[in-house]
Amino acid sequence: MSRSFRFLALTTAAVLLSSCAAMTDAEVPAAAAPAAGTPSYDQLLADVRILSADDMEGRDTGTAGGERARAYIVSRLESLGIAAPPVGRLQPWTLDGRTRQGPKTYNGINILGLVEGTRVPDRYIVITAHYDHVGISEGQIYNGADDNASGVATMLEIAARLKDAPPEHSVIFVAFDGEEHGLLGAKHFVQAPPVPLSSIALNLNFDMTSRAETDGHLWVTGTYQNPTFRPILETVPADGSVSLAFGKDTPQDTGENNWVQASDHGPFFTAGVPFLYLGVDYHPDYHRPSDDFERITPAVFASATELSVSAFRALDRSLDR
């Protein structure tokens, strides 16, 4: 997440993938079968573990590690049976982004999926999460388990749930590239959307969803700008030790405490598309080499994910009535 546009100097290993098939640890894991009526979070945790492993090299845009991560996410969508939209599974782009050393041109690729809705199939909820992180700096890998392997895993969990219980709105899933360099993938998506922006009822963006133990909250940003959403989400009860909290989006929220433009929902907001952002507050491992899978408490992440699923379901039921 590039909340305050804080940045790290990046150096990337000059390693090329010979093919996406050489994924080794990034092969799709088989989730353990849960007991009847009991959700299993094995796959949720496996997704974070694999995407934040050292062999992903911090998933910087345009690197071999980023390509590995992309191949893994594509394989997960395929294994879930999530169709590609008519424009295709991949959305490549070339844009100028920022680094500490100055502007740089990046070639990135967004990943898309589509689930058709049952009630209003011509209206879309766009569920997003960025899969890039900040790569390698001074020989240290910034694995980005919370930022944002966790948001991608949450998105994939929602995709799996929708295959079992289809949504009322059509849902476009997008794993964005280039978030850390200036929300580049999201900017391109909004500039070249696969459906008219006017048909998008909501962008629901997930960025850093696993470390809610900081304050016990999964924060919802965007209800100040879209006040009709708050009464819908206020009906979502806490799950375990984690509850929804609203804010970081008012004129009184300044600097790093204002998240309206802090992640990939920003370009949607700028384009006039309704948005909500769900994510945890800052923690000491944010944008540090210590943002590793081992720092995640599984029960807390599971609760935040259940809240994310419940939030989506509540919005899906209530919009366009």
C-alpha positions in Angstrom: 0.0 0.0 0.0 1.3 3.4 -0.9 -0.8 5.3 1.7 1.4 8.3 2.3 3.4 7.6 -0.9 6.3 6.7 1.3 8.8 4.9 -0.9 11.8 2.6 -0.7 14.7 2.5 -3.1 14.4 -0.6 -5.1 16.9 -2.9 -6.7 15.6 -5.9 -8.6 17.4 -9.1 -9.4 18.0 -9.6 -13.1 16.4 -13.0 -13.2 14.1 -14.1 -16.0 11.5 -16.8 -15.8 11.8 -19.3 -18.5 8.1 -20.1 -18.2 5.2 -19.7 -15.8 5.3 -23.5 -15.4 8.4 -23.3 -13.3 6.6 -22.1 -10.2 8.0 -24.6 -7.7 6.6 -23.4 -4.3 4.1 -21.2 -6.2 2.2 -24.2 -7.4 -1.5 -24.1 -6.5 -2.0 -25.9 -3.1 -4.8 -28.2 -2.5 -7.0 -26.9 0.4 -7.8 -29.2 3.2 -11.5 -30.3 3.4 -13.2 -28.5 6.3 -15.7 -30.2 8.6 -19.3 -29.8 7.5 -20.5 -26.3 8.1 -17.0 -25.0 9.2 -15.1 -22.7 7.0 -11.5 -23.7 6.3 -8.9 -21.0 6.0 -6.1 -23.2 4.8 -6.3 -21.9 1.3 -6.5 -18.3 2.5 -3.4 -18.7 4.5 -1.6 -20.6 1.7 -2.3 -17.8 -0.7 -0.6 -15.3 1.6 2.3 -17.6 2.4 3.0 -18.4 -1.2 2.7 -14.8 -2.5 5.0 -13.5 0.3 7.6 -16.2 0.0 11.2 -15.2 -0.7 11.1 -16.6 -4.2 8.5 -13.9 -5.1 11.4 -11.4 -4.5 9.0 -8.8 -3.2 6.8 -8.8 -6.3 8.0 -5.5 -7.7 6.4 -4.4 -11.0 8.3 -5.7 -14.0 10.4 -8.2 -12.2 10.7 -12.0 -12.2 9.1 -12.1 -8.8 6.2 -10.1 -10.0 5.8 -12.5 -12.9 5.8 -15.4 -10.5 3.1 -13.8 -8.5 1.0 -13.1 -11.5 1.3 -16.7 -12.7 0.1 -17.9 -9.3 -2.9 -15.6 -9.2 -3.9 -16.6 -12.7 -3.6 -20.2 -11.8 -5.8 -19.7 -8.7 -8.5 -17.9 -10.7 -8.4 -20.7 -13.3 -8.6 -23.4 -10.6 -11.6 -21.7 -9.0 -13.4 -21.5 -12.4 -13.5 -17.7 -12.5 -14.0 -16.7 -16.1 -12.0 -14.1 -17.9 -14.0 -11.1 -19.0 -14.5 -10.5 -22.8 -11.4 -8.3 -22.9 -9.2 -11.1 -21.6 -7.5 -12.3 -18.4 -4.6 -9.9 -18.6 -4.6 -6.1 -19.0 -1.1 -4.9 -19.9 -0.1 -1.2 -19.5 2.9 1.1 -19.8 2.9 4.1 -17.5 5.4 6.5 -15.9 5.7 5.9 -12.1 7.7 7.2 -9.3 10.8 6.0 -7.5 13.0 7.7 -4.9 15.5 8.3 -7.8 12.8 10.0 -9.9 10.3 9.0 -12.6 10.6 5.6 -14.3 8.5 3.9 -17.0 6.9 0.7 -15.9 5.4 -2.1 -17.9 2.7 -3.8 -15.7 -0.1 -6.2 -16.1 -3.5 -6.3 -14.3 -5.3 -9.6 -13.8 -9.0 -9.8 -14.4 -11.8 -12.2 -13.6 -15.6 -12.1 -13.9 -18.6 -13.7 -12.1 -22.0 -12.9 -13.6 -24.7 -11.6 -11.3 -28.2 -13.1 -10.9 -30.3 -10.0 -10.2 -28.6 -7.1 -12.0 -26.0 -8.6 -14.3 -25.5 -5.3 -16.2 -24.3 -3.6 -13.0 -20.9 -4.3 -11.6 -19.1 -4.4 -8.3 -15.3 -4.2 -9.0 -13.4 -6.0 -6.3 -9.7 -5.0 -6.3 -6.4 -5.7 -4.5 -2.9 -5.0 -5.7 -0.4 -7.8 -6.0 2.8 -5.9 -6.4 5.0 -4.8 -3.5 8.4 -2.9 -3.3 10.8 -5.7 -4.2 14.4 -5.9 -3.0 16.4 -3.1 -1.4 20.0 -3.2 -0.2 19.9 -7.0 -0.4 16.7 -7.4 1.7 13.5 -8.8 0.4 10.3 -6.9 1.3 7.9 -9.8 1.2 4.7 -7.7 1.8 2.6 -10.4 3.5 0.1 -7.9 4.8 0.9 -5.4 2.0 -0.7 -6.8 0.0 -0.6 -10.5 -0.3 -3.4 -10.4 2.3 -5.7 -8.3 0.2 -5.2 -10.6 -2.8 -6.0 -13.6 -0.6 -9.1 -12.0 0.7 -10.2 -11.2 -2.9 -9.6 -14.9 -3.9 -11.6 -16.1 -0.9 -14.5 -13.9 -2.0 -14.2 -15.3 -5.5 -14.3 -18.9 -4.1 -17.4 -18.0 -2.1 -19.2 -16.5 -5.1 -18.7 -19.7 -7.1 -20.7 -21.5 -4.4 -23.3 -18.7 -4.0 -23.4 -16.4 -7.0 -23.7 -12.6 -6.4 -26.7 -10.5 -7.3 -24.4 -8.0 -9.2 -21.8 -9.1 -11.7 -18.4 -8.9 -10.1 -15.2 -8.0 -11.8 -12.1 -9.1 -9.9 -8.9 -7.2 -10.5 -5.5 -7.9 -9.1 -3.6 -4.6 -9.8 0.0 -4.2 -10.7 2.0 -1.0 -10.0 0.2 0.3 -6.9 3.4 1.0 -5.1 4.6 3.2 -7.9 1.6 5.5 -8.0 -1.6 3.4 -8.3 -0.6 2.8 -11.9 -2.6 -0.3 -12.6 -5.8 1.3 -11.2 -5.2 4.4 -13.2 -5.0 2.4 -16.4 -8.1 0.3 -15.5 -10.1 3.5 -15.0 -8.8 5.0 -18.3 -9.5 1.8 -20.2 -12.3 0.0 -18.3 -13.6 -3.4 -19.6 -17.2 -2.0 -18.9 -18.5 1.5 -19.0 -17.6 3.3 -15.7 -21.3 4.3 -15.5 -22.2 0.6 -15.1 -19.9 0.2 -12.0 -22.0 0.4 -8.9 -19.0 0.2 -6.5 -15.3 -0.3 -6.3 -14.5 -2.4 -3.2 -10.8 -2.3 -2.6 -8.8 -4.5 -0.2 -5.3 -3.5 0.8 -3.7 -4.8 4.0 -6.4 -7.0 5.6 -4.5 -9.4 7.9 -3.1 -7.4 10.8 -6.2 -6.1 12.6 -4.7 -6.9 16.0 -3.3 -3.4 16.0 -6.6 -1.9 17.1 -9.2 -4.6 16.6 -10.6 -3.0 13.5 -10.9 -3.5 9.8 -11.3 0.1 8.7 -13.8 1.2 6.1 -12.8 4.4 4.2 -15.3 6.0 1.8 -18.6 6.3 3.6 -18.0 10.0 4.1 -18.0 10.3 0.3 -20.7 7.7 -0.2 -22.9 8.1 2.9 -25.6 5.6 1.8 -23.1 2.7 2.2 -22.6 3.3 6.0 -26.1 2.1 7.2 -25.6 -1.0 5.1 -22.3 -1.9 6.7 -23.3 -0.9 10.2 -25.5 -4.0 10.2 -22.4 -6.2 9.8 -21.5 -7.7 13.3 -18.0 -8.1 14.6 -16.3 -11.4 13.9 -14.2 -12.7 16.8 -12.0 -9.9 17.9 -12.3 -7.8 14.7 -15.0 -5.3 13.9 -15.6 -2.7 11.2 -14.7 0.9 11.9 -15.5 3.9 9.8 -13.3 6.9 8.9 -10.0 8.2 7.6 -11.9 9.9 4.9 -13.2 13.3 6.3 -11.7 16.8 5.9 -10.5 16.5 9.5 -8.4 13.4 8.6 -5.2 14.8 7.4 -1.8 13.5 6.2 -1.2 9.8 6.6 -4.5 9.5 8.5 -6.5 10.3 5.3 -6.8 7.2 3.0 -9.1 8.5 0.3 -6.3 8.5 -2.3 -4.0 6.1 -0.5 -4.6 2.9 -2.5 -6.2 1.7 -5.8 -9.6 3.0 -4.9 -8.2 6.5 -5.5 -8.5 6.6 -9.3 -12.1 5.3 -9.0 -12.9 8.2 -6.6 -11.2 10.7 -9.0 -13.3 9.3 -11.8 -16.5 9.7 -9.9 -17.1 5.9 -9.3 -18.4 5.0 -5.8 -15.8 3.3 -3.7 -15.0 1.7 -0.4 -11.7 0.7 0.9 -11.2 -2.0 3.6 -7.9 -2.3 5.4 -6.1 -2.4 8.7 -4.3 0.5 10.4 -0.5 1.0 10.3 1.7 -1.5 12.1 5.5 -1.6 12.8 6.1 -4.0 9.8 4.5 -1.7 7.2 6.9 -1.3 4.3 9.6 -3.1 6.2 11.5 -6.4 5.5 9.7 -7.8 8.5 6.3 -7.8 6.8 6.4 -11.6 6.7 3.8 -14.4 6.8 4.9 -15.4 10.3 3.7 -12.1 11.7 0.1 -12.9 10.8 -2.2 -14.3 13.5 -4.4 -16.7 11.5 -7.5 -16.3 13.7 -7.4 -12.5 13.3 -6.9 -12.7 9.6 -9.8 -15.2 9.3 -12.1 -12.8 11.2 -11.1 -9.9 9.0 -11.8 -12.0 5.9 -15.2 -13.1 7.2 -16.0 -9.4 7.8 -14.9 -8.6 4.2 -17.2 -11.4 2.8 -20.1 -10.2 5.0 -19.5 -6.6 3.9 -19.6 -7.6 0.2 -22.7 -9.6 0.7 -24.5 -6.8 2.5 -23.6 -4.3 -0.2 -24.5 -6.7 -3.0 -28.0 -7.3 -1.5 -28.7 -3.6 -1.0 -27.4 -1.8 -4.0 -29.6 -1.0 -7.0 -32.9 -1.6 -5.1 
